[in-house]
Amino acid sequence: MKSRIVRFACYLGLTVLTGCAAKGEVVMLDLHAVPPVGQAHMQESDGLRVAVVPFQDARSETEPLGTRAHLWGGVSFFEIEGGEPGAVVARVIADYLQHQGWRAVAMEPSQVAGPAFNGHPDVKLSGSVLAFSVHATSTIGSTEIKVATKLDVEAENMADGSIVRMTLNGTGSQTVFWYEPEDAQRLISEVLSESFGKLVADTRIEGNLLRLK
């Protein structure tokens, strides 16, 4: 009887350590902008008004966002809170740019000529989501999380019609002892935000125009 109790206790402990999401469950991730710790990429917008519209979802595999493989077999699935990936990317990039001093607002294409900027944004930011995934694999005592993103970004200067194009690639991995869904949520938010940091770092503002450095 004692050996059975010990085995049961060990099994219970391992089950708890690998996280509590049920197999087959859909886990919703609430993504958000993560401002950089330092000030290296800070940039004054000088009033530049940026309308960020939903990105096109151009992923080869669109569902689900990702999976978590459980220690004892089976999987649970990741999806995004707040809509389609393209709309969420637009919201997160607008939030990130606001943290950097830009006057950025996420909106639908039909709202670009609306009241947000009195119908006259300086830049319309759009693009395509080429890759956007998060996967977690649980083993005894740890869970490895991997994230991959790839975005084509297009910034159209409304004053002269010129366009700035950029491809932003992001990857990240993390191994945690005690897994929580927030770990995956935080990692993909950080990877996205680092990509947006490249957009800020590699561009400059000339009056009401956005240019590549």
mmCIF file of the C-alpha atoms, coordinates in Angstrom:
data_MODEL
# 
_entry.id   MODEL 
# 
loop_
_atom_site.group_PDB 
_atom_site.id 
_atom_site.type_symbol 
_atom_site.label_atom_id 
_atom_site.label_alt_id 
_atom_site.label_comp_id 
_atom_site.label_asym_id 
_atom_site.label_entity_id 
_atom_site.label_seq_id 
_atom_site.pdbx_PDB_ins_code 
_atom_site.Cartn_x 
_atom_site.Cartn_y 
_atom_site.Cartn_z 
_atom_site.occupancy 
_atom_site.B_iso_or_equiv 
_atom_site.pdbx_formal_charge 
_atom_site.auth_seq_id 
_atom_site.auth_comp_id 
_atom_site.auth_asym_id 
_atom_site.auth_atom_id 
_atom_site.pdbx_PDB_model_num 
ATOM 1   C CA . MET A 1 1   ? 0.000   0.000  0.000   1.00 0.00 ? 1   MET A CA 1 
ATOM 2   C CA . LYS A 1 2   ? 2.822   2.401  0.848   1.00 0.00 ? 2   LYS A CA 1 
ATOM 3   C CA . SER A 1 3   ? 4.474   1.942  -2.564  1.00 0.00 ? 3   SER A CA 1 
ATOM 4   C CA . ARG A 1 4   ? 1.154   2.645  -4.288  1.00 0.00 ? 4   ARG A CA 1 
ATOM 5   C CA . ILE A 1 5   ? 0.758   5.869  -2.320  1.00 0.00 ? 5   ILE A CA 1 
ATOM 6   C CA . VAL A 1 6   ? 4.271   6.967  -3.269  1.00 0.00 ? 6   VAL A CA 1 
ATOM 7   C CA . ARG A 1 7   ? 3.702   6.223  -6.964  1.00 0.00 ? 7   ARG A CA 1 
ATOM 8   C CA . PHE A 1 8   ? 0.392   8.086  -6.919  1.00 0.00 ? 8   PHE A CA 1 
ATOM 9   C CA . ALA A 1 9   ? 1.979   11.097 -5.227  1.00 0.00 ? 9   ALA A CA 1 
ATOM 10  C CA . CYS A 1 10  ? 4.785   11.198 -7.800  1.00 0.00 ? 10  CYS A CA 1 
ATOM 11  C CA . TYR A 1 11  ? 2.303   10.960 -10.669 1.00 0.00 ? 11  TYR A CA 1 
ATOM 12  C CA . LEU A 1 12  ? 0.201   13.750 -9.192  1.00 0.00 ? 12  LEU A CA 1 
ATOM 13  C CA . GLY A 1 13  ? 3.251   15.942 -8.706  1.00 0.00 ? 13  GLY A CA 1 
ATOM 14  C CA . LEU A 1 14  ? 4.390   15.510 -12.315 1.00 0.00 ? 14  LEU A CA 1 
ATOM 15  C CA . THR A 1 15  ? 0.899   16.247 -13.576 1.00 0.00 ? 15  THR A CA 1 
ATOM 16  C CA . VAL A 1 16  ? 0.799   19.514 -11.642 1.00 0.00 ? 16  VAL A CA 1 
ATOM 17  C CA . LEU A 1 17  ? 4.296   20.531 -12.755 1.00 0.00 ? 17  LEU A CA 1 
ATOM 18  C CA . THR A 1 18  ? 3.461   20.189 -16.446 1.00 0.00 ? 18  THR A CA 1 
ATOM 19  C CA . GLY A 1 19  ? 0.601   22.699 -16.277 1.00 0.00 ? 19  GLY A CA 1 
ATOM 20  C CA . CYS A 1 20  ? -3.128  22.511 -15.915 1.00 0.00 ? 20  CYS A CA 1 
ATOM 21  C CA . ALA A 1 21  ? -4.556  23.039 -19.422 1.00 0.00 ? 21  ALA A CA 1 
ATOM 22  C CA . ALA A 1 22  ? -6.772  20.112 -20.370 1.00 0.00 ? 22  ALA A CA 1 
ATOM 23  C CA . LYS A 1 23  ? -6.035  18.050 -23.462 1.00 0.00 ? 23  LYS A CA 1 
ATOM 24  C CA . GLY A 1 24  ? -8.033  19.240 -26.440 1.00 0.00 ? 24  GLY A CA 1 
ATOM 25  C CA . GLU A 1 25  ? -8.710  22.595 -24.771 1.00 0.00 ? 25  GLU A CA 1 
ATOM 26  C CA . VAL A 1 26  ? -8.472  25.813 -26.796 1.00 0.00 ? 26  VAL A CA 1 
ATOM 27  C CA . VAL A 1 27  ? -6.273  28.293 -24.908 1.00 0.00 ? 27  VAL A CA 1 
ATOM 28  C CA . MET A 1 28  ? -6.865  31.943 -25.826 1.00 0.00 ? 28  MET A CA 1 
ATOM 29  C CA . LEU A 1 29  ? -3.808  34.226 -25.859 1.00 0.00 ? 29  LEU A CA 1 
ATOM 30  C CA . ASP A 1 30  ? -4.210  37.962 -25.192 1.00 0.00 ? 30  ASP A CA 1 
ATOM 31  C CA . LEU A 1 31  ? -1.316  39.629 -27.029 1.00 0.00 ? 31  LEU A CA 1 
ATOM 32  C CA . HIS A 1 32  ? -0.012  43.083 -26.179 1.00 0.00 ? 32  HIS A CA 1 
ATOM 33  C CA . ALA A 1 33  ? 2.870   45.408 -26.953 1.00 0.00 ? 33  ALA A CA 1 
ATOM 34  C CA . VAL A 1 34  ? 6.009   45.046 -24.835 1.00 0.00 ? 34  VAL A CA 1 
ATOM 35  C CA . PRO A 1 35  ? 7.982   48.330 -24.818 1.00 0.00 ? 35  PRO A CA 1 
ATOM 36  C CA . PRO A 1 36  ? 11.784  47.991 -24.891 1.00 0.00 ? 36  PRO A CA 1 
ATOM 37  C CA . VAL A 1 37  ? 13.539  48.259 -21.553 1.00 0.00 ? 37  VAL A CA 1 
ATOM 38  C CA . GLY A 1 38  ? 16.103  50.772 -22.824 1.00 0.00 ? 38  GLY A CA 1 
ATOM 39  C CA . GLN A 1 39  ? 15.689  53.922 -24.876 1.00 0.00 ? 39  GLN A CA 1 
ATOM 40  C CA . ALA A 1 40  ? 17.877  52.942 -27.847 1.00 0.00 ? 40  ALA A CA 1 
ATOM 41  C CA . HIS A 1 41  ? 14.955  52.713 -30.259 1.00 0.00 ? 41  HIS A CA 1 
ATOM 42  C CA . MET A 1 42  ? 12.953  55.680 -28.996 1.00 0.00 ? 42  MET A CA 1 
ATOM 43  C CA . GLN A 1 43  ? 11.973  58.130 -31.726 1.00 0.00 ? 43  GLN A CA 1 
ATOM 44  C CA . GLU A 1 44  ? 9.973   61.344 -31.593 1.00 0.00 ? 44  GLU A CA 1 
ATOM 45  C CA . SER A 1 45  ? 7.153   61.306 -34.108 1.00 0.00 ? 45  SER A CA 1 
ATOM 46  C CA . ASP A 1 46  ? 6.849   65.125 -34.413 1.00 0.00 ? 46  ASP A CA 1 
ATOM 47  C CA . GLY A 1 47  ? 3.114   64.638 -34.741 1.00 0.00 ? 47  GLY A CA 1 
ATOM 48  C CA . LEU A 1 48  ? 3.277   61.984 -37.492 1.00 0.00 ? 48  LEU A CA 1 
ATOM 49  C CA . ARG A 1 49  ? -0.188  60.467 -37.758 1.00 0.00 ? 49  ARG A CA 1 
ATOM 50  C CA . VAL A 1 50  ? -0.241  56.749 -38.569 1.00 0.00 ? 50  VAL A CA 1 
ATOM 51  C CA . ALA A 1 51  ? -3.362  54.771 -39.455 1.00 0.00 ? 51  ALA A CA 1 
ATOM 52  C CA . VAL A 1 52  ? -2.700  51.051 -38.924 1.00 0.00 ? 52  VAL A CA 1 
ATOM 53  C CA . VAL A 1 53  ? -5.146  48.824 -40.805 1.00 0.00 ? 53  VAL A CA 1 
ATOM 54  C CA . PRO A 1 54  ? -5.572  45.048 -40.365 1.00 0.00 ? 54  PRO A CA 1 
ATOM 55  C CA . PHE A 1 55  ? -2.893  42.963 -42.047 1.00 0.00 ? 55  PHE A CA 1 
ATOM 56  C CA . GLN A 1 56  ? -3.827  40.321 -44.601 1.00 0.00 ? 56  GLN A CA 1 
ATOM 57  C CA . ASP A 1 57  ? -3.569  36.745 -43.315 1.00 0.00 ? 57  ASP A CA 1 
ATOM 58  C CA . ALA A 1 58  ? -1.237  35.143 -45.873 1.00 0.00 ? 58  ALA A CA 1 
ATOM 59  C CA . ARG A 1 59  ? -0.113  32.159 -43.789 1.00 0.00 ? 59  ARG A CA 1 
ATOM 60  C CA . SER A 1 60  ? 0.077   28.820 -45.574 1.00 0.00 ? 60  SER A CA 1 
ATOM 61  C CA . GLU A 1 61  ? -1.560  27.170 -42.545 1.00 0.00 ? 61  GLU A CA 1 
ATOM 62  C CA . THR A 1 62  ? -4.129  29.391 -40.875 1.00 0.00 ? 62  THR A CA 1 
ATOM 63  C CA . GLU A 1 63  ? -5.570  27.202 -38.093 1.00 0.00 ? 63  GLU A CA 1 
ATOM 64  C CA . PRO A 1 64  ? -4.833  26.841 -35.292 1.00 0.00 ? 64  PRO A CA 1 
ATOM 65  C CA . LEU A 1 65  ? -2.264  29.393 -34.148 1.00 0.00 ? 65  LEU A CA 1 
ATOM 66  C CA . GLY A 1 66  ? -0.321  26.601 -32.464 1.00 0.00 ? 66  GLY A CA 1 
ATOM 67  C CA . THR A 1 67  ? -0.412  23.592 -30.190 1.00 0.00 ? 67  THR A CA 1 
ATOM 68  C CA . ARG A 1 68  ? 0.901   22.350 -26.900 1.00 0.00 ? 68  ARG A CA 1 
ATOM 69  C CA . ALA A 1 69  ? 1.962   18.709 -26.720 1.00 0.00 ? 69  ALA A CA 1 
ATOM 70  C CA . HIS A 1 70  ? 1.221   17.335 -23.250 1.00 0.00 ? 70  HIS A CA 1 
ATOM 71  C CA . LEU A 1 71  ? 3.575   15.105 -21.293 1.00 0.00 ? 71  LEU A CA 1 
ATOM 72  C CA . TRP A 1 72  ? 1.167   12.185 -21.121 1.00 0.00 ? 72  TRP A CA 1 
ATOM 73  C CA . GLY A 1 73  ? -0.030  12.489 -24.725 1.00 0.00 ? 73  GLY A CA 1 
ATOM 74  C CA . GLY A 1 74  ? -2.632  14.603 -26.471 1.00 0.00 ? 74  GLY A CA 1 
ATOM 75  C CA . VAL A 1 75  ? -2.585  18.267 -27.415 1.00 0.00 ? 75  VAL A CA 1 
ATOM 76  C CA . SER A 1 76  ? -4.295  21.546 -26.594 1.00 0.00 ? 76  SER A CA 1 
ATOM 77  C CA . PHE A 1 77  ? -4.581  24.431 -29.044 1.00 0.00 ? 77  PHE A CA 1 
ATOM 78  C CA . PHE A 1 78  ? -3.649  28.123 -29.045 1.00 0.00 ? 78  PHE A CA 1 
ATOM 79  C CA . GLU A 1 79  ? -5.848  30.841 -30.529 1.00 0.00 ? 79  GLU A CA 1 
ATOM 80  C CA . ILE A 1 80  ? -5.808  34.648 -30.243 1.00 0.00 ? 80  ILE A CA 1 
ATOM 81  C CA . GLU A 1 81  ? -8.111  36.830 -28.204 1.00 0.00 ? 81  GLU A CA 1 
ATOM 82  C CA . GLY A 1 82  ? -9.604  39.732 -30.088 1.00 0.00 ? 82  GLY A CA 1 
ATOM 83  C CA . GLY A 1 83  ? -10.049 38.500 -33.651 1.00 0.00 ? 83  GLY A CA 1 
ATOM 84  C CA . GLU A 1 84  ? -8.035  37.360 -36.635 1.00 0.00 ? 84  GLU A CA 1 
ATOM 85  C CA . PRO A 1 85  ? -4.208  37.494 -36.553 1.00 0.00 ? 85  PRO A CA 1 
ATOM 86  C CA . GLY A 1 86  ? -4.089  40.402 -39.013 1.00 0.00 ? 86  GLY A CA 1 
ATOM 87  C CA . ALA A 1 87  ? -6.364  42.552 -36.867 1.00 0.00 ? 87  ALA A CA 1 
ATOM 88  C CA . VAL A 1 88  ? -4.473  41.640 -33.695 1.00 0.00 ? 88  VAL A CA 1 
ATOM 89  C CA . VAL A 1 89  ? -1.114  42.456 -35.315 1.00 0.00 ? 89  VAL A CA 1 
ATOM 90  C CA . ALA A 1 90  ? -2.469  45.884 -36.300 1.00 0.00 ? 90  ALA A CA 1 
ATOM 91  C CA . ARG A 1 91  ? -3.634  46.555 -32.749 1.00 0.00 ? 91  ARG A CA 1 
ATOM 92  C CA . VAL A 1 92  ? -0.351  45.450 -31.176 1.00 0.00 ? 92  VAL A CA 1 
ATOM 93  C CA . ILE A 1 93  ? 1.809   47.424 -33.618 1.00 0.00 ? 93  ILE A CA 1 
ATOM 94  C CA . ALA A 1 94  ? -0.300  50.549 -33.024 1.00 0.00 ? 94  ALA A CA 1 
ATOM 95  C CA . ASP A 1 95  ? 0.127   50.121 -29.259 1.00 0.00 ? 95  ASP A CA 1 
ATOM 96  C CA . TYR A 1 96  ? 3.878   49.617 -29.678 1.00 0.00 ? 96  TYR A CA 1 
ATOM 97  C CA . LEU A 1 97  ? 4.256   52.719 -31.843 1.00 0.00 ? 97  LEU A CA 1 
ATOM 98  C CA . GLN A 1 98  ? 2.290   54.747 -29.295 1.00 0.00 ? 98  GLN A CA 1 
ATOM 99  C CA . HIS A 1 99  ? 4.794   53.669 -26.637 1.00 0.00 ? 99  HIS A CA 1 
ATOM 100 C CA . GLN A 1 100 ? 7.517   55.021 -28.932 1.00 0.00 ? 100 GLN A CA 1 
ATOM 101 C CA . GLY A 1 101 ? 5.883   58.422 -29.246 1.00 0.00 ? 101 GLY A CA 1 
ATOM 102 C CA . TRP A 1 102 ? 4.116   57.902 -32.560 1.00 0.00 ? 102 TRP A CA 1 
ATOM 103 C CA . ARG A 1 103 ? 0.493   58.999 -33.054 1.00 0.00 ? 103 ARG A CA 1 
ATOM 104 C CA . ALA A 1 104 ? -0.710  55.590 -34.217 1.00 0.00 ? 104 ALA A CA 1 
ATOM 105 C CA . VAL A 1 105 ? -4.275  54.270 -34.224 1.00 0.00 ? 105 VAL A CA 1 
ATOM 106 C CA . ALA A 1 106 ? -5.510  50.826 -35.309 1.00 0.00 ? 106 ALA A CA 1 
ATOM 107 C CA . MET A 1 107 ? -8.591  51.110 -37.519 1.00 0.00 ? 107 MET A CA 1 
ATOM 108 C CA . GLU A 1 108 ? -10.515 49.491 -40.339 1.00 0.00 ? 108 GLU A CA 1 
ATOM 109 C CA . PRO A 1 109 ? -9.650  50.585 -43.918 1.00 0.00 ? 109 PRO A CA 1 
ATOM 110 C CA . SER A 1 110 ? -13.010 52.341 -44.169 1.00 0.00 ? 110 SER A CA 1 
ATOM 111 C CA . GLN A 1 111 ? -12.050 54.516 -41.178 1.00 0.00 ? 111 GLN A CA 1 
ATOM 112 C CA . VAL A 1 112 ? -8.794  55.873 -42.631 1.00 0.00 ? 112 VAL A CA 1 
ATOM 113 C CA . ALA A 1 113 ? -10.649 58.878 -44.052 1.00 0.00 ? 113 ALA A CA 1 
ATOM 114 C CA . GLY A 1 114 ? -12.707 59.185 -40.879 1.00 0.00 ? 114 GLY A CA 1 
ATOM 115 C CA . PRO A 1 115 ? -12.517 61.477 -37.854 1.00 0.00 ? 115 PRO A CA 1 
ATOM 116 C CA . ALA A 1 116 ? -9.481  59.915 -36.121 1.00 0.00 ? 116 ALA A CA 1 
ATOM 117 C CA . PHE A 1 117 ? -7.043  62.262 -37.911 1.00 0.00 ? 117 PHE A CA 1 
ATOM 118 C CA . ASN A 1 118 ? -9.642  64.583 -39.415 1.00 0.00 ? 118 ASN A CA 1 
ATOM 119 C CA . GLY A 1 119 ? -9.547  62.350 -42.460 1.00 0.00 ? 119 GLY A CA 1 
ATOM 120 C CA . HIS A 1 120 ? -5.873  63.031 -43.151 1.00 0.00 ? 120 HIS A CA 1 
ATOM 121 C CA . PRO A 1 121 ? -3.385  60.531 -41.676 1.00 0.00 ? 121 PRO A CA 1 
ATOM 122 C CA . ASP A 1 122 ? 0.215   61.054 -42.741 1.00 0.00 ? 122 ASP A CA 1 
ATOM 123 C CA . VAL A 1 123 ? 0.953   57.345 -43.133 1.00 0.00 ? 123 VAL A CA 1 
ATOM 124 C CA . LYS A 1 124 ? -1.193  54.292 -43.728 1.00 0.00 ? 124 LYS A CA 1 
ATOM 125 C CA . LEU A 1 125 ? 0.474   51.166 -42.344 1.00 0.00 ? 125 LEU A CA 1 
ATOM 126 C CA . SER A 1 126 ? -0.637  47.796 -43.700 1.00 0.00 ? 126 SER A CA 1 
ATOM 127 C CA . GLY A 1 127 ? 0.903   44.459 -44.617 1.00 0.00 ? 127 GLY A CA 1 
ATOM 128 C CA . SER A 1 128 ? 0.644   40.691 -44.591 1.00 0.00 ? 128 SER A CA 1 
ATOM 129 C CA . VAL A 1 129 ? 1.076   38.030 -41.923 1.00 0.00 ? 129 VAL A CA 1 
ATOM 130 C CA . LEU A 1 130 ? 3.288   35.359 -43.533 1.00 0.00 ? 130 LEU A CA 1 
ATOM 131 C CA . ALA A 1 131 ? 4.042   33.314 -40.412 1.00 0.00 ? 131 ALA A CA 1 
ATOM 132 C CA . PHE A 1 132 ? 2.553   33.464 -36.936 1.00 0.00 ? 132 PHE A CA 1 
ATOM 133 C CA . SER A 1 133 ? 2.820   30.440 -34.666 1.00 0.00 ? 133 SER A CA 1 
ATOM 134 C CA . VAL A 1 134 ? 3.508   29.310 -31.129 1.00 0.00 ? 134 VAL A CA 1 
ATOM 135 C CA . HIS A 1 135 ? 4.155   25.722 -30.076 1.00 0.00 ? 135 HIS A CA 1 
ATOM 136 C CA . ALA A 1 136 ? 4.873   24.231 -26.661 1.00 0.00 ? 136 ALA A CA 1 
ATOM 137 C CA . THR A 1 137 ? 6.162   20.753 -25.845 1.00 0.00 ? 137 THR A CA 1 
ATOM 138 C CA . SER A 1 138 ? 5.981   19.421 -22.290 1.00 0.00 ? 138 SER A CA 1 
ATOM 139 C CA . THR A 1 139 ? 8.420   16.841 -20.978 1.00 0.00 ? 139 THR A CA 1 
ATOM 140 C CA . ILE A 1 140 ? 9.190   15.707 -17.447 1.00 0.00 ? 140 ILE A CA 1 
ATOM 141 C CA . GLY A 1 141 ? 10.112  18.803 -15.457 1.00 0.00 ? 141 GLY A CA 1 
ATOM 142 C CA . SER A 1 142 ? 9.986   21.371 -18.273 1.00 0.00 ? 142 SER A CA 1 
ATOM 143 C CA . THR A 1 143 ? 8.052   22.827 -21.192 1.00 0.00 ? 143 THR A CA 1 
ATOM 144 C CA . GLU A 1 144 ? 9.765   24.283 -24.258 1.00 0.00 ? 144 GLU A CA 1 
ATOM 145 C CA . ILE A 1 145 ? 7.961   27.120 -26.064 1.00 0.00 ? 145 ILE A CA 1 
ATOM 146 C CA . LYS A 1 146 ? 8.850   28.216 -29.602 1.00 0.00 ? 146 LYS A CA 1 
ATOM 147 C CA . VAL A 1 147 ? 7.492   31.219 -31.494 1.00 0.00 ? 147 VAL A CA 1 
ATOM 148 C CA . ALA A 1 148 ? 7.922   32.232 -35.145 1.00 0.00 ? 148 ALA A CA 1 
ATOM 149 C CA . THR A 1 149 ? 6.560   35.312 -36.898 1.00 0.00 ? 149 THR A CA 1 
ATOM 150 C CA . LYS A 1 150 ? 7.096   36.888 -40.318 1.00 0.00 ? 150 LYS A CA 1 
ATOM 151 C CA . LEU A 1 151 ? 5.400   40.093 -41.406 1.00 0.00 ? 151 LEU A CA 1 
ATOM 152 C CA . ASP A 1 152 ? 5.516   42.079 -44.627 1.00 0.00 ? 152 ASP A CA 1 
ATOM 153 C CA . VAL A 1 153 ? 4.969   45.720 -43.696 1.00 0.00 ? 153 VAL A CA 1 
ATOM 154 C CA . GLU A 1 154 ? 4.009   48.513 -46.091 1.00 0.00 ? 154 GLU A CA 1 
ATOM 155 C CA . ALA A 1 155 ? 3.932   52.158 -45.035 1.00 0.00 ? 155 ALA A CA 1 
ATOM 156 C CA . GLU A 1 156 ? 2.275   54.460 -47.568 1.00 0.00 ? 156 GLU A CA 1 
ATOM 157 C CA . ASN A 1 157 ? 3.036   58.166 -47.271 1.00 0.00 ? 157 ASN A CA 1 
ATOM 158 C CA . MET A 1 158 ? -0.233  59.875 -48.065 1.00 0.00 ? 158 MET A CA 1 
ATOM 159 C CA . ALA A 1 159 ? 1.370   63.196 -49.085 1.00 0.00 ? 159 ALA A CA 1 
ATOM 160 C CA . ASP A 1 160 ? 3.369   61.896 -52.051 1.00 0.00 ? 160 ASP A CA 1 
ATOM 161 C CA . GLY A 1 161 ? 2.271   58.264 -52.477 1.00 0.00 ? 161 GLY A CA 1 
ATOM 162 C CA . SER A 1 162 ? 5.733   56.879 -51.743 1.00 0.00 ? 162 SER A CA 1 
ATOM 163 C CA . ILE A 1 163 ? 5.908   53.507 -50.020 1.00 0.00 ? 163 ILE A CA 1 
ATOM 164 C CA . VAL A 1 164 ? 8.314   52.039 -47.485 1.00 0.00 ? 164 VAL A CA 1 
ATOM 165 C CA . ARG A 1 165 ? 8.406   48.235 -47.451 1.00 0.00 ? 165 ARG A CA 1 
ATOM 166 C CA . MET A 1 166 ? 10.039  45.981 -44.890 1.00 0.00 ? 166 MET A CA 1 
ATOM 167 C CA . THR A 1 167 ? 9.974   42.300 -43.923 1.00 0.00 ? 167 THR A CA 1 
ATOM 168 C CA . LEU A 1 168 ? 10.098  41.640 -40.190 1.00 0.00 ? 168 LEU A CA 1 
ATOM 169 C CA . ASN A 1 169 ? 11.192  38.180 -39.048 1.00 0.00 ? 169 ASN A CA 1 
ATOM 170 C CA . GLY A 1 170 ? 10.883  37.134 -35.435 1.00 0.00 ? 170 GLY A CA 1 
ATOM 171 C CA . THR A 1 171 ? 11.748  33.975 -33.533 1.00 0.00 ? 171 THR A CA 1 
ATOM 172 C CA . GLY A 1 172 ? 11.943  33.138 -29.864 1.00 0.00 ? 172 GLY A CA 1 
ATOM 173 C CA . SER A 1 173 ? 12.213  30.160 -27.554 1.00 0.00 ? 173 SER A CA 1 
ATOM 174 C CA . GLN A 1 174 ? 11.963  29.621 -23.825 1.00 0.00 ? 174 GLN A CA 1 
ATOM 175 C CA . THR A 1 175 ? 12.068  26.638 -21.495 1.00 0.00 ? 175 THR A CA 1 
ATOM 176 C CA . VAL A 1 176 ? 10.072  26.879 -18.281 1.00 0.00 ? 176 VAL A CA 1 
ATOM 177 C CA . PHE A 1 177 ? 9.842   24.543 -15.310 1.00 0.00 ? 177 PHE A CA 1 
ATOM 178 C CA . TRP A 1 178 ? 6.291   25.437 -14.306 1.00 0.00 ? 178 TRP A CA 1 
ATOM 179 C CA . TYR A 1 179 ? 4.277   26.094 -17.457 1.00 0.00 ? 179 TYR A CA 1 
ATOM 180 C CA . GLU A 1 180 ? 1.368   28.531 -17.604 1.00 0.00 ? 180 GLU A CA 1 
ATOM 181 C CA . PRO A 1 181 ? -0.449  29.751 -20.753 1.00 0.00 ? 181 PRO A CA 1 
ATOM 182 C CA . GLU A 1 182 ? 0.790   33.250 -19.905 1.00 0.00 ? 182 GLU A CA 1 
ATOM 183 C CA . ASP A 1 183 ? 4.322   32.040 -20.742 1.00 0.00 ? 183 ASP A CA 1 
ATOM 184 C CA . ALA A 1 184 ? 3.357   31.469 -24.382 1.00 0.00 ? 184 ALA A CA 1 
ATOM 185 C CA . GLN A 1 185 ? 1.369   34.697 -24.424 1.00 0.00 ? 185 GLN A CA 1 
ATOM 186 C CA . ARG A 1 186 ? 4.289   36.714 -23.096 1.00 0.00 ? 186 ARG A CA 1 
ATOM 187 C CA . LEU A 1 187 ? 6.847   35.152 -25.459 1.00 0.00 ? 187 LEU A CA 1 
ATOM 188 C CA . ILE A 1 188 ? 4.886   35.812 -28.653 1.00 0.00 ? 188 ILE A CA 1 
ATOM 189 C CA . SER A 1 189 ? 4.129   39.366 -27.471 1.00 0.00 ? 189 SER A CA 1 
ATOM 190 C CA . GLU A 1 190 ? 7.853   39.940 -26.917 1.00 0.00 ? 190 GLU A CA 1 
ATOM 191 C CA . VAL A 1 191 ? 8.799   38.498 -30.325 1.00 0.00 ? 191 VAL A CA 1 
ATOM 192 C CA . LEU A 1 192 ? 6.254   40.702 -32.102 1.00 0.00 ? 192 LEU A CA 1 
ATOM 193 C CA . SER A 1 193 ? 7.393   43.778 -30.196 1.00 0.00 ? 193 SER A CA 1 
ATOM 194 C CA . GLU A 1 194 ? 11.052  43.144 -31.034 1.00 0.00 ? 194 GLU A CA 1 
ATOM 195 C CA . SER A 1 195 ? 10.078  43.003 -34.718 1.00 0.00 ? 195 SER A CA 1 
ATOM 196 C CA . PHE A 1 196 ? 8.244   46.313 -34.427 1.00 0.00 ? 196 PHE A CA 1 
ATOM 197 C CA . GLY A 1 197 ? 11.346  47.748 -32.783 1.00 0.00 ? 197 GLY A CA 1 
ATOM 198 C CA . LYS A 1 198 ? 13.214  47.058 -36.028 1.00 0.00 ? 198 LYS A CA 1 
ATOM 199 C CA . LEU A 1 199 ? 10.597  49.080 -37.913 1.00 0.00 ? 199 LEU A CA 1 
ATOM 200 C CA . VAL A 1 200 ? 11.206  52.050 -35.614 1.00 0.00 ? 200 VAL A CA 1 
ATOM 201 C CA . ALA A 1 201 ? 14.991  51.658 -35.667 1.00 0.00 ? 201 ALA A CA 1 
ATOM 202 C CA . ASP A 1 202 ? 15.285  51.379 -39.465 1.00 0.00 ? 202 ASP A CA 1 
ATOM 203 C CA . THR A 1 203 ? 13.094  54.353 -40.393 1.00 0.00 ? 203 THR A CA 1 
ATOM 204 C CA . ARG A 1 204 ? 13.283  58.109 -39.946 1.00 0.00 ? 204 ARG A CA 1 
ATOM 205 C CA . ILE A 1 205 ? 10.699  60.871 -40.076 1.00 0.00 ? 205 ILE A CA 1 
ATOM 206 C CA . GLU A 1 206 ? 11.045  63.782 -42.493 1.00 0.00 ? 206 GLU A CA 1 
ATOM 207 C CA . GLY A 1 207 ? 8.260   66.246 -41.861 1.00 0.00 ? 207 GLY A CA 1 
ATOM 208 C CA . ASN A 1 208 ? 5.100   64.235 -42.387 1.00 0.00 ? 208 ASN A CA 1 
ATOM 209 C CA . LEU A 1 209 ? 6.845   61.436 -44.321 1.00 0.00 ? 209 LEU A CA 1 
ATOM 210 C CA . LEU A 1 210 ? 8.305   58.115 -43.180 1.00 0.00 ? 210 LEU A CA 1 
ATOM 211 C CA . ARG A 1 211 ? 11.580  57.120 -44.852 1.00 0.00 ? 211 ARG A CA 1 
ATOM 212 C CA . LEU A 1 212 ? 14.071  54.278 -44.618 1.00 0.00 ? 212 LEU A CA 1 
ATOM 213 C CA . LYS A 1 213 ? 17.362  55.169 -42.957 1.00 0.00 ? 213 LYS A CA 1 
# 
